[in-house]
């Protein structure tokens, strides 16, 4: 499965509706990673193929989403995105974790295996 483009409305529908709830309550059935990026961002372009690979390797175990920070300003503001790429790691039961920067594949795999997949 390829990475999934995520709009603000789709985020509210599939991940968490922050307009109706204050306590984090993830709606997904598998853990997720959300990559906040911009088309002009060099490090974002370096991470994109790694996320595509991971989306295939962890198909059915982890959903990987992409949010265009230029198009989805509201969503970027909600998560206070100040630098890109930034990634939101969402476990099924625990609180989400934000990590800024272009992470290498081995670091992403480590986070997936230790934090997202039980």
C-alpha positions as CSV (number, residue, x, y, z in Angstrom):
1,X,0.0,0.0,0.0
2,X,1.3,3.4,-0.9
3,X,1.4,6.4,1.4
4,X,-2.0,8.1,1.8
5,X,-2.5,11.9,1.2
6,X,-4.4,13.3,4.2
7,X,-6.6,16.4,4.2
8,X,-7.8,18.2,7.3
9,X,-11.3,16.8,6.8
10,X,-10.0,13.2,6.2
11,X,-7.8,13.6,9.3
12,X,-10.9,14.5,11.4
13,X,-12.8,11.6,9.9
14,X,-10.1,8.9,10.1
15,X,-7.6,9.9,12.8
16,X,-9.0,12.3,15.4
17,X,-11.6,15.1,15.3
18,X,-10.0,17.8,17.4
19,X,-13.0,20.1,16.9
20,X,-15.2,17.8,19.0
21,X,-12.8,16.2,21.4
22,X,-10.0,17.5,23.6
23,X,-8.7,14.1,24.8
24,X,-6.7,12.3,22.1
25,X,-8.8,9.4,20.8
26,X,-7.3,7.7,17.7
27,X,-10.0,6.3,15.4
28,X,-7.7,4.1,13.3
29,X,-7.5,0.3,13.6
30,X,-3.7,0.1,13.1
31,X,-1.0,2.5,14.2
32,X,-0.1,5.4,11.9
33,X,2.6,7.8,10.9
34,X,1.8,11.2,9.5
35,X,4.5,13.0,7.5
36,X,4.0,16.8,7.5
37,X,5.9,17.9,4.3
38,X,6.1,20.6,1.6
39,X,6.9,20.1,-2.1
40,X,9.7,22.6,-2.0
41,X,11.4,20.9,1.0
42,X,14.7,19.0,0.2
43,X,14.8,16.8,3.3
44,X,11.1,16.0,2.7
45,X,11.9,14.7,-0.8
46,X,14.7,12.5,0.7
47,X,12.3,10.9,3.2
48,X,9.4,10.4,0.8
49,X,10.8,7.2,-1.0
50,X,11.7,5.7,2.5
51,X,8.1,6.2,3.6
52,X,6.8,4.6,0.4
53,X,9.1,1.6,1.1
54,X,7.9,1.4,4.7
55,X,4.3,1.6,3.7
56,X,4.8,-1.5,1.6
57,X,6.9,-3.4,4.1
58,X,4.4,-2.7,7.0
59,X,1.2,-2.9,4.9
60,X,-1.7,-3.9,7.1
61,X,0.4,-3.1,10.3
62,X,1.0,0.6,10.0
63,X,-0.8,3.3,7.9
64,X,1.5,6.0,6.6
65,X,-0.1,9.4,5.7
66,X,1.3,12.6,4.1
67,X,0.0,16.1,4.9
68,X,1.0,18.9,2.6
69,X,1.6,21.7,5.0
70,X,1.0,24.4,2.3
71,X,-2.4,23.0,1.4
72,X,-3.5,22.0,4.9
73,X,-2.6,25.1,7.0
74,X,-5.3,24.4,9.7
75,X,-4.0,20.9,10.4
76,X,-0.4,22.2,10.4
77,X,-1.4,24.9,12.9
78,X,-3.2,22.4,15.2
79,X,0.0,20.4,15.5
80,X,2.2,23.5,15.6
81,X,4.4,22.4,12.8
82,X,7.4,24.8,12.7
83,X,9.9,22.7,10.7
84,X,9.5,20.1,8.1
85,X,9.6,17.3,7.7
86,X,7.9,16.6,11.0
87,X,6.4,13.2,11.7
88,X,3.6,12.3,14.0
89,X,3.8,8.7,15.3
90,X,0.4,7.4,16.4
91,X,0.3,4.1,18.5
92,X,-3.1,2.5,18.9
93,X,-3.4,2.9,22.6
94,X,-0.8,5.5,23.7
95,X,-0.4,9.2,23.1
96,X,1.0,10.3,19.7
97,X,4.7,11.5,19.5
98,X,6.0,14.2,17.2
99,X,9.5,14.1,15.8
100,X,11.0,16.8,13.6
101,X,13.6,16.2,11.0
102,X,14.4,13.8,8.2
103,X,14.9,10.4,9.9
104,X,16.8,7.6,8.2
105,X,15.1,4.3,7.4
106,X,16.7,2.4,10.3
107,X,15.5,5.0,12.8
108,X,12.0,4.9,11.4
109,X,11.9,1.1,11.5
110,X,13.1,1.2,15.1
111,X,10.3,3.6,16.1
112,X,7.7,1.5,14.3
113,X,8.9,-1.8,15.9
114,X,9.4,-0.4,19.4
115,X,6.6,2.3,19.7
116,X,3.9,1.4,17.2
117,X,3.7,-2.4,16.8
118,X,3.1,-4.3,20.0
